[in-house]
Amino acid sequence: MTVATWKPESTAPAGSAANRTIARLLRSKDTDLASVSERIERGLAFRVFADLSGKLGVTQGEFAKLLRISESTLYRRKAAGRFEPDESDRLWRYLHLYARAVEVHERPDAAVEWLRAPLPSLGGRAPLAVARDDAGAQRVLAVLGRIEHGVFG
């Protein structure tokens, strides 16, 4: 008799645009929540930061500010090749938001334009600026969910 092992839900449904985006940026097919959590705990690779800042159309310095990482710390992380777990957690937040925005807006360029534009539903602030903490990220995800379901008010 074989016992199946339960796997935690994935970060996004298999085959979805968000899941494919996450897999590309992490350069891994393991995008289930347990695998992502382990990667965050080990520290995400610096290349994830570099790739995502390029996708978002912001400089590495601008992205570091969003992540609340100083220039000197960013330099050390680049030399080490990876971030600390708390920094990785903040980086993951933006990776996840980018992936969801690509999924909802169906094109990376449209997603980036939306992430950078001030929105009335976020008090006139851009989603990238609002997502600096978990509560802000949840607000941005809620707006994306409303857009996805056609609720624009």
Residue, then its C-alpha position, 0 to 999 in steps of 0.5 A: m500500500t502506498v501512502a500519498t503525501w499531502k503537498p501544500e497549495s502552490t503559490a498559484p494554480a499550476g499552469s497559470a500565468a502567475n505560476r509560470t512567472i514565479a517559476r521563471l524568476l525563481r528559475s525553479k519548477d518548485t513553486d509550492l508554498a513549502s518550497v518557496s518558504e524553504r528558499i526564503e529561509r535560505g535566502l533568495a539569490f541576488r539574481v532574483f532581485a536583479d531580474l525582478s528590478g529589471k522586470l519592474g523597470v526600476t533601478q536596483g537602488e530604487f528597488a532596494k529602497l522599496l525593500r528597505i535595504s540600504e545601499s551598503t547592505l545591497y552591496r554586501r548582498k550582491a557580493a554574497g550572492r543572496f539575501e537574508p531571510d527577512e529581506s528575502d521575505r520582502l523580495w518575495r512579496y514583490l515577486h508575488l505581486y508582479a506575478r499576480a499583476v502579469e496574470v491579471h493584466e495579461r501582459p508584463d508591460a501592462a502589469v508594470e504600468w499598473l504597478r507604477a501608476p498612482l491609483p485612487s483605490l490606494g489613496g493616490r499611491a502606486p501599488l509598488a509604494v503601497a506594498r512595502d509591508d504585508a498589509g499594503a501588499q494585501r491591499v494591492l492583491a485585493v485591488l488586483g482581485r477586484i480587477e480580475h472579477g470586473v469590480f472597478g469601484 
